[in-house]
Amino acid sequence: MNQERLSKIIVAPHVSEKSTVAADKNHQHVFRVLTDASKREIRDAVEQLFNVKVDSVTTLVTRGKVKRAGAGFGKRANFKKAYVRLQPGHDIDILRQ
C-alpha cells in the first residue's frame, strides 16, 4: 500500500465524552478519517502510525448539520469516524503523540 496515502488517512483523533467512554470500557479509539478510506486502509494506517496491533475497525459517516446564520442557511461538511479496537496489551496515548 502507498505509504503517502496511509499517512493521510487519519485526519485527527475525535475527542468527545462518548469516545472517552469507548476508550475506557471497550479499549477503542476514535479517529476522524478520510471519507473514501476503507477499513483495511484505516487498520494499516493506525498500525503503522502508532506501532500497535488492531483487532477490529468499525466506521460510520456523520452527516453535516444544516445551520442558520442570519437569513442564510449553510451546511457543515460530512465526515467519517473510525472506531478502532486494539488487541489486548496495546494502547495509544493520544495526548503524548
VENCORDA-V248057 format. One record per residue. N is the residue number from 1. SS is DSSP state (hx for helix, st for strand, lp for the rest). PSI is psi in degrees with one decimal (999 if undefined). Layout:
# VENCORDA-V248057
n->{N | N}
ss->{SS | SS}
psi->{PSI | PSI}
This chain:
# VENCORDA-V248057
n->{1 | 2 | 3 | 4 | 5 | 6 | 7 | 8 | 9 | 10 | 11 | 12 | 13 | 14 | 15 | 16 | 17 | 18 | 19 | 20 | 21 | 22 | 23 | 24 | 25 | 26 | 27 | 28 | 29 | 30 | 31 | 32 | 33 | 34 | 35 | 36 | 37 | 38 | 39 | 40 | 41 | 42 | 43 | 44 | 45 | 46 | 47 | 48 | 49 | 50 | 51 | 52 | 53 | 54 | 55 | 56 | 57 | 58 | 59 | 60 | 61 | 62 | 63 | 64 | 65 | 66 | 67 | 68 | 69 | 70 | 71 | 72 | 73 | 74 | 75 | 76 | 77 | 78 | 79 | 80 | 81 | 82 | 83 | 84 | 85 | 86 | 87 | 88 | 89 | 90 | 91 | 92 | 93 | 94 | 95 | 96 | 97}
ss->{lp | lp | hx | hx | hx | hx | hx | hx | hx | st | st | st | st | lp | lp | lp | hx | hx | hx | hx | hx | hx | hx | hx | hx | hx | lp | st | st | st | st | st | st | lp | lp | lp | lp | lp | hx | hx | hx | hx | hx | hx | hx | hx | hx | hx | hx | hx | lp | lp | lp | st | st | st | st | st | st | st | st | st | lp | lp | lp | st | st | st | st | lp | lp | st | st | st | st | lp | lp | lp | st | st | st | st | st | st | st | st | lp | lp | lp | lp | lp | lp | lp | lp | lp | lp | lp}
psi->{147.9 | 122.8 | -35.0 | -40.7 | -42.9 | -34.0 | -18.4 | -7.5 | -50.0 | 117.0 | -49.6 | 156.8 | 143.6 | 104.1 | 117.6 | 175.1 | -42.1 | -39.7 | -30.9 | -41.4 | -41.6 | -37.6 | -39.7 | -47.6 | -46.3 | 3.6 | 42.5 | 154.1 | 143.9 | 131.0 | 146.5 | 133.0 | 169.8 | 145.2 | -21.7 | 11.3 | 137.8 | 166.0 | -37.9 | -42.8 | -39.3 | -43.6 | -48.7 | -38.5 | -43.1 | -42.7 | -39.5 | -43.5 | -39.9 | -1.0 | 53.0 | 169.7 | 128.4 | 133.9 | -48.6 | 160.5 | 129.0 | 134.1 | 156.7 | 150.6 | 123.4 | 121.7 | 140.9 | 142.8 | 149.7 | 124.9 | 153.5 | 134.4 | 99.8 | -124.9 | -11.8 | 163.1 | 149.0 | 168.8 | 132.0 | 158.0 | 148.0 | 150.7 | 160.4 | 135.5 | 148.1 | 123.5 | 114.0 | 118.4 | 128.0 | 154.7 | 153.8 | 138.6 | -9.0 | 146.5 | 152.4 | 127.8 | 97.7 | -38.4 | -28.4 | -25.0 | 999}
